Amino acid sequence: MPDQPRSDVRAVRRTTSLRGGTTVKVGAGDPPERAAVMLIKDPCEIAGEDALKTLLNSGLSAHFPVTKNRSGGRHVRVSRPEVTDTRCPSLTITVRAHIRYWKTRGVDQYSTSGEIRFVSPLEARIKHRIVSSGSPLQVSDVVKAEACLTNIDVVAVNLARIPNWLDDGWIKEQVVDPALNSKCIDVTDVVNLFILGGGVIAA
């Protein structure tokens, strides 16, 4: 696949099943009100890095802040995510976020702040009206398009004076995964612009 979409290339393939067990029927006899879901393994095929970065930044912020409370008056909050890097092909993003830990019980009560970084690949899912197999989608066929984080990895925790349990594994399991893993961000506008610009997404 090319890094940049071209109007003379079928940029995506058709699929009948999505990760996570979601299955859609896409038979030739389906009524027009039925919808199919197309999986695009690499969203870079339909948009450039800058356009995706802008939309992803806006979409990620909707899932934060996230606060986790533990016994003994211990609290963790992750907020203000920012996509600092988008890499194509095989879209992968790097995200920086603010993290705060504070303790409100016992003799040693304090607060400390820093940042975390995590990375994740993404895939795109396009829900569209049933059309003939091989036919290019029109803007009117697109019901919704989303970019979904698929495998988040916390790669850095920069925070002073924290307990041993507050490491990258705990942050991934307790904060970032519940907030974002398999969560999707609307990219319908990007897909529509790709089609309007002559890009081909074949059913």
matplotlib code that plots the C-alpha trace (Angstrom):
import matplotlib.pyplot as plt

x = [0.0, 1.2, 1.9, -0.3, -3.8, -4.1, -7.4, -6.4, -5.7, -8.2, -6.9, -8.7, -9.9, -13.4, -13.8, -16.7, -15.4, -13.7, -11.4, -13.3, -15.9, -18.0, -19.4, -21.4, -23.3, -22.5, -24.5, -25.6, -29.3, -29.1, -31.7, -30.4, -31.1, -28.5, -25.0, -21.6, -18.4, -15.1, -11.8, -8.9, -5.7, -3.8, -5.7, -2.7, -4.2, -7.0, -5.4, -2.0, -0.3, -1.2, -5.0, -5.1, -3.1, -5.6, -8.6, -7.0, -6.0, -9.5, -11.0, -8.6, -9.4, -13.0, -11.8, -9.9, -9.3, -9.2, -8.9, -8.2, -8.5, -6.8, -7.1, -5.1, -6.0, -3.9, -5.1, -3.8, -5.1, -4.1, -5.3, -4.5, -3.4, -1.6, -0.6, 3.1, 3.9, 2.0, 3.9, 2.9, 2.6, 0.9, -0.3, 1.1, 0.7, 2.7, 0.8, 2.0, -0.3, -0.1, -0.1, -0.6, -0.3, -1.4, -1.8, -4.3, -4.0, -1.3, 1.7, 3.3, 0.7, 1.9, 1.3, 3.6, 3.1, 4.8, 4.0, 3.5, 4.0, 2.2, 2.1, -0.5, -1.3, -4.7, -7.0, -10.0, -13.5, -16.0, -19.7, -21.4, -24.6, -24.7, -23.5, -22.5, -19.2, -16.3, -18.3, -16.5, -18.2, -19.7, -20.0, -23.7, -22.8, -20.7, -22.6, -19.6, -15.9, -13.7, -10.0, -9.5, -6.6, -5.7, -2.7, -1.6, 1.9, 3.0, 6.6, 7.5, 6.5, 8.2, 7.1, 9.0, 8.3, 5.9, 5.2, 6.6, 3.2, 2.7, 4.6, 4.0, 2.2, -0.3, -1.0, -1.6, -3.9, -5.8, -5.9, -4.9, -6.4, -9.8, -10.0, -8.8, -8.1, -10.6, -12.1, -12.7, -12.4, -14.7, -12.8, -15.9, -14.8, -11.4, -13.0, -15.4, -12.7, -10.7, -13.6, -14.4, -10.8, -11.0, -9.8, -11.3, -12.6, -14.0, -16.7]
y = [0.0, 3.5, 5.9, 8.5, 7.8, 7.9, 8.0, 5.2, 2.7, 0.6, 1.8, -0.6, -4.2, -5.5, -7.5, -9.3, -9.5, -7.2, -7.8, -8.5, -10.8, -8.1, -9.7, -8.1, -9.7, -8.3, -10.4, -9.2, -9.5, -7.4, -4.6, -1.1, -0.2, -2.7, -1.5, -3.2, -2.4, -2.2, -2.6, -0.5, -1.8, 1.5, 4.8, 6.4, 5.1, 7.6, 10.7, 12.3, 12.5, 16.1, 15.7, 12.5, 14.2, 17.1, 14.8, 12.4, 15.1, 16.4, 12.9, 11.7, 14.7, 13.5, 10.4, 12.4, 13.2, 9.7, 9.5, 6.3, 6.1, 3.6, 2.8, 4.9, 8.2, 7.5, 9.0, 9.1, 11.3, 11.3, 14.3, 16.6, 14.0, 15.3, 13.5, 14.4, 12.1, 10.3, 7.9, 6.5, 3.9, 1.6, 4.5, 4.6, 7.5, 8.7, 10.5, 12.6, 13.2, 14.9, 12.7, 13.6, 11.4, 12.7, 11.2, 12.6, 10.3, 9.5, 11.5, 11.7, 13.7, 15.2, 15.7, 15.2, 15.8, 14.7, 13.1, 9.8, 8.7, 5.9, 4.6, 2.7, 1.6, 2.4, 0.9, 2.5, 1.2, 2.5, 1.8, 2.2, 1.3, -2.0, -1.4, -3.8, -5.7, -3.8, -0.5, 2.6, 4.2, 7.6, 10.2, 9.4, 5.7, 6.5, 6.2, 6.7, 6.3, 5.8, 5.4, 2.9, 2.4, -1.3, -2.0, 0.6, 0.5, 2.9, 3.6, 6.3, 7.5, 10.7, 11.3, 11.8, 10.4, 7.7, 4.3, 1.2, 0.0, 3.1, 1.9, 1.7, -1.6, -0.3, 2.8, 0.8, -1.7, 0.7, 4.0, 4.0, 0.7, 1.3, 4.8, 4.2, 0.6, -0.3, 3.1, 4.9, 8.5, 9.9, 10.4, 10.6, 14.0, 12.7, 9.8, 12.0, 14.4, 11.5, 10.4, 13.9, 14.3, 11.4, 8.6, 5.2, 3.0, -0.1, -2.2]
z = [0.0, -0.7, 2.1, 0.6, -0.9, -4.7, -6.6, -9.0, -6.2, -4.2, -0.8, 1.4, 1.5, 2.4, 5.6, 7.2, 10.8, 13.2, 16.1, 19.3, 17.8, 16.0, 12.8, 10.1, 7.2, 3.8, 1.4, -2.0, -1.0, 2.1, 2.2, 1.8, 5.5, 6.6, 7.3, 6.9, 8.7, 6.9, 8.7, 7.4, 9.1, 8.4, 8.6, 6.9, 3.7, 3.9, 5.6, 6.3, 9.6, 10.4, 9.7, 11.9, 14.7, 14.9, 15.1, 17.5, 19.9, 20.0, 20.5, 23.2, 25.4, 25.7, 27.7, 30.4, 33.2, 34.8, 38.6, 40.6, 44.3, 46.5, 50.2, 52.6, 51.0, 47.9, 44.6, 41.0, 38.2, 34.5, 32.4, 29.5, 26.9, 23.8, 20.7, 20.2, 17.3, 14.5, 12.3, 9.0, 7.4, 9.9, 12.0, 15.5, 17.9, 20.9, 23.6, 26.5, 29.5, 32.8, 35.9, 39.6, 42.7, 46.1, 49.6, 52.0, 55.0, 57.5, 58.6, 55.1, 53.2, 49.9, 46.2, 43.2, 39.5, 36.3, 33.0, 31.3, 27.7, 25.9, 22.3, 20.4, 16.8, 15.4, 12.9, 11.1, 11.0, 8.4, 8.8, 5.5, 3.6, 1.8, -1.8, -4.6, -4.0, -5.5, -5.8, -4.6, -1.5, -2.0, 0.8, 1.1, 1.8, 4.8, 8.1, 10.5, 10.5, 13.6, 14.4, 17.3, 19.6, 19.6, 21.8, 24.3, 25.8, 28.6, 27.8, 30.4, 33.9, 35.0, 38.5, 41.7, 45.2, 44.2, 45.8, 44.2, 43.0, 40.8, 37.8, 34.1, 34.4, 37.0, 35.0, 31.9, 33.6, 35.9, 34.0, 30.4, 29.1, 30.8, 29.4, 25.9, 24.8, 22.0, 22.3, 19.0, 17.8, 15.1, 11.8, 9.5, 8.2, 7.1, 5.2, 3.5, 2.4, 1.1, -1.1, -2.2, -3.2, -5.5, -3.2, -3.7, -0.9, -2.5, -0.8]

ax = plt.figure().add_subplot(projection="3d")
ax.plot(x, y, z, "-o")
ax.set_aspect("equal")
plt.show()
